[in-house]
Amino acid sequence: MKYVFLLSLLLLHGCAVIDTLNLRGNPVEQVDLYLSREEYSKALALIAATQKNDPQAQQLEKKRRTILANLENFEQRTIATALKQERKRDWPEAKQTYEDALQKLNHSKILETKQASMLQRFQERVSILEFEKLIVTGESLKKRIPLERRLNENDPNDLTTQWTYFRTKGAAKDVALKLLKAGEDMLEKNNLTMAQRLLPLAAELYPDPRTEAAVANLKKTLQKKKTRRQKSRRQIEKKQDKLTIEAFNRAMALGDLKESRRQLATLSRSMKETTLVRLMVERLDTAISEWVTREISTGDAFYRAGKYEQAQKTWQNVLDLLPEHGAVLRKSERTQKIIEKLDTLQERQKQNE
């Protein structure tokens, strides 16, 4: 036992002994060797062990800064490589990537944290696959039970049929209890999607106060989530409606009727049913009616004065806001025909000249 203990001490302090021995040689060259192997912890340990009055101490200090930068880059490359392997579902390689890196760094908090997260995701992935396997088994049993029940009812004296039916029901109970445990675990972890697949199936396979209570708890949790989502949506809508009303008032103040109408259209359905919005609609309709009346009057004046281009622009302003305004559409069409005739006459005059 004494020799085993001494051997263990030697192994535990092997790196320290090696680094001490390296001090007898050229520490700069040894650090460069460690760097070429990406053994950053050993390189830093060797620098730390170098005396300040050593002739190469200043040179080693410069290398220390380089090592720290390389070390950080090495950590990021390791994480990126492991994540890429994880996305390919190559879990063994991802594990090996972290293990190899930690052998070189000894202690890296960021790598240890990332490794732990990766292992947790791996375990969750394994659990999900186990659940999928359990669900497939449960679905198969759910189809078998009614069939074997009918066979048993058709021939109740057949011992083989009775025994098969009895065993199938027993298997269904066992699977249901496993589904129940897994479903409750998923419910506790707020994985409602998986809980919805596990718990109802457990209750179908084995109707029991425990499975039925779990399904009831699942429904209650889903309802709470739905209520929270609806409440959150209403709060968001309320804030957005407030901003929209402010934008509507600004547009009205600037006389931008098109923007005012656009803002009204974006209000939530519940807000549109309020008295406030009905008054806003009336205010906008009145403003639009008065504006259209003025624009038509202006257009008519241009038309009578023979200023057809200006008249057409006025009609177009109205149609941009009210595309279905019949009277203005007719005025615009008539004016456009006159403009086209005048353009034709001008072209002929140019040709005659």
Beta strands, then each sheet from edge to edge (+ up, - down):
end
